[in-house]
């Protein structure tokens, strides 16, 4: 199949039902080495952000409307030719 494919910008949302994120955590969540865990490295969310930004996407953290934390990944749009045979 040969052609040009254009997709809408998909958003993946991950939410939990915990206590949510304090405002200072939301502000620093994507900083390398920032962690709220004793054994955490603080690299996970920084890596996620760098990968998405490198491909034209983005990531955001907030508190959900019903409580709990919410992480939203805005995935990049694919535009280009795809050949398979």
C-alpha positions in Angstrom: 0.0 0.0 0.0 1.3 3.4 -0.9 -0.2 6.7 0.2 -0.2 9.6 2.5 -1.8 9.2 5.9 -2.9 12.0 8.2 -4.3 11.2 11.6 -6.0 13.4 14.1 -4.0 14.2 17.2 -4.8 11.4 19.6 -4.6 12.1 23.3 -4.0 9.3 25.8 -5.1 10.1 29.4 -4.0 8.1 32.4 -5.7 8.8 35.7 -5.8 7.4 39.2 -8.1 7.8 42.1 -5.4 8.9 44.6 -5.0 12.2 46.4 -3.9 14.0 43.3 -0.8 16.1 42.7 0.3 19.0 44.9 0.9 22.2 42.8 4.7 22.1 43.4 4.8 18.5 42.1 2.9 19.5 39.0 5.4 22.3 38.4 8.4 20.1 38.8 7.2 16.7 37.6 9.1 16.7 34.3 12.4 18.0 35.8 15.2 15.3 35.6 15.9 13.8 39.0 12.8 15.2 40.7 11.1 12.5 42.6 8.7 12.2 45.5 9.7 8.6 46.2 12.5 7.3 48.4 13.9 4.9 45.8 12.9 6.8 42.7 15.4 8.2 40.2 13.2 11.0 39.0 13.9 10.2 35.4 10.7 8.5 34.2 8.5 11.5 33.4 11.5 13.5 32.1 12.2 10.8 29.6 8.6 10.6 28.6 8.5 14.3 27.9 11.8 14.3 25.9 10.6 11.4 23.7 7.3 13.1 23.0 8.8 16.5 22.3 11.4 15.0 20.0 8.5 13.5 17.9 6.3 16.6 17.9 4.1 15.6 20.8 3.7 16.8 24.4 2.7 15.7 27.9 0.9 17.4 30.7 0.1 16.6 34.3 -2.9 17.9 36.3 -5.5 16.9 38.8 -8.6 15.2 37.4 -12.0 16.7 37.8 -13.1 13.9 40.1 -9.8 13.9 42.1 -6.6 12.0 41.5 -3.7 12.7 39.2 -4.1 12.8 35.4 -1.3 12.5 32.8 -2.2 13.5 29.2 -0.1 12.5 26.3 -0.7 14.4 23.1 0.7 12.2 20.4 2.2 13.6 17.2 0.5 13.4 13.9 1.9 11.1 11.3 2.3 12.7 7.9 4.2 11.0 5.2 4.4 8.1 2.8 4.2 4.6 4.0 5.2 1.8 1.6 4.6 -1.9 2.3 4.8 -4.7 0.0 
